[in-house]
Amino acid sequence: MKGLLSALNVEWHRAYGFTLFDLVSYDVLDSLDGDCADRADYHSRVLGLAELMAKINELAMRERLPEHKCSQIPAGHTLSVLEAFVQEKGHPRGDEAVAALRRVQHLRNLPPTHPADAGGSRAIEELRGLRFPYPVPMGEWPRLWQTTRSIFARALALLRDDLQTIHPGRL
């Protein structure tokens, strides 16, 4: 995932003049590699993905969006800003990429970490959509982590592929 995110950041910078992820280093990704052991490990890793998504360069995208589009999106709604940005720039699969990132965001809220009224019910819907039962059986956490990580990596790959389609000569 480190190579994919690094390549996406380089290509995004070439296309738009800023990196998509505002990272000092890519070391945060080291903790996301490999298998996970149990529920606690899963939650730790999915929180790592959430922290990574929090590094999406919302301010730089807002500065490059028309005022009427970004003024409708509250501060801190990073994925909504990303969605508006990729739509504005004509990313053919940008909506699909953002939807995948939202799935990961929802999975972060699996109960008992968050009660059902605080996003947990949406997380359970996502879980069932991935064909996992709730509660997740003890031995299924490694497979759920691989699925969650694959969803995140697919979102990055979609954004990178879009850049190569939109800006073929620049990248």
N, C-alpha and C positions, 0 to 999 in steps of 0.2 A: 504494500500500500504506500510505502514511503516514496518509491520511485514514481508511482502514479500521481501522487499529490504534488511532488516536486515538479514533474513534467507539466502538470496542469497549471501550477503557479507560474512557471516560466512562460508558457504559451499564453496564459491570461495576461501577463504583464506585457508581452509583445503586442497583443491585440488591443489592450485597453489602457496601458500605461500604469497599471497597479496590479499587485498580486491579489488573487481571490482570497487566499488565507494569509492573514497578517501574522506570520510566524517568525520568531527569531531563529529557531532551529526546528528540525524535524524529529528531534529525540522523543517528543511526546508520542510518536507513533510506535516506538519500540515496545511500549507497554500494551499495545493493541495486537501484537503478533501472537501467533500460537493458539493453543487450545485453552479453554477456560474449564475450571474444575467444578464449579457449583454456582448456586444462586448469587452468593456474595461476589464471587469473581466476575460473573456476568454483569452485575450491576456496576461494579467498579469499571469494567471495560466500556460499557455503554455510556457511563458518565464521562469517560475519556473521549468518546466520540462526540458527546454533547459539548464538552469543553472545546474540542476542535472546531465544531460548527460555530461556536461563539467567537471564533477567531476569523470568521468570514468578514471581509472588509466592507462592512455596511456603509460607513461614512464615505468611502471613495465611490461606491455605487450611487449613493444619494446625490453626491456632487455632480454626477454625470447623467442623472435622470431629469426629465422635464419637471418643473416645480409642481405642476398639477398632478403628476403621478406620485411623487414621493411625499407630498404633503398629506396624502390620504392614508399613509402607512405610519402607525405610531412608532416611536423610537423603540429599539430593542426587538422589533419584529424582523429579524435578519433574513429569515427565509422568504418573507413577503417582499422584502426589498430585492433579494436575489431573483425572485420570480418576476418582478416588474422589470428588472434589469435585463434578464435573458429574453423576455418578450420584446422589449424595446430594441435589443440588438439582433433580433431575428434568429435566435437559437431554435432550430427545429425540434429538438428534444429537451429543451430547457424545462418545460413544465413537468415532463416525466422525471427529470433529474431532481427537481425540487420536491416532487411528490415522494420520491424515494428517501430524500433527506428528512422529510416530515415523518415518514414511517419510523425511521430510526429515532427521531425525537419522541414519538409516541411510545415506542418500546421502552424508552428510559423510564416511563411512568408506570411500569408494571407494579401492581400491588404485591406485597404490603408496603413497598416504598412510598407509594402515594395511594390514598384511599380512592375509591371509585369516583367520588364526586370531584376529585382534583385531577382528572385526566386518566385515572386508572381504567375506567370503562373503555375509553378509546384505545388504550394499550391492549386490553384484552381482545377487542375487535381486531386489531392488527395481528395479534398473536394467532387468533383463529383463522384469519385470512392467510396466514403462512402455514396453516394446517398443524399448529401446535395446540395441545390441550391446555386449559387453565384449570387448576394450577399446573405449572410445568413439572413433569415428573423429574425426579432426582437426576437420572442419567441423560436427560435431554438438554441440559444447559450447554454442553459443548456444541451440540448441533445448532441450537438456537443462536449461540454466539457466531458460529460460522455463517449462518444465514444472515444475521444482522450485519456482520462485517461485509458480506457479499453485496448486500443492498447498498451500503455506503460506498463501496468501491465501484459499483455499477453507476451510481450517481456521478461520481468523479469522472468515470470513463465517458459517460454521455456528454458531460460538459466539455471534456477534452476533444471528443470526436466532433462535436458541434463547432468548436473553434477551428478545427482542421477543415471543416466543410465551408464555413463562413469566410475564413481568411486563409485560403490555401497557399497563396504566394508569400504571406508574411511569416508563416510558422515553419 
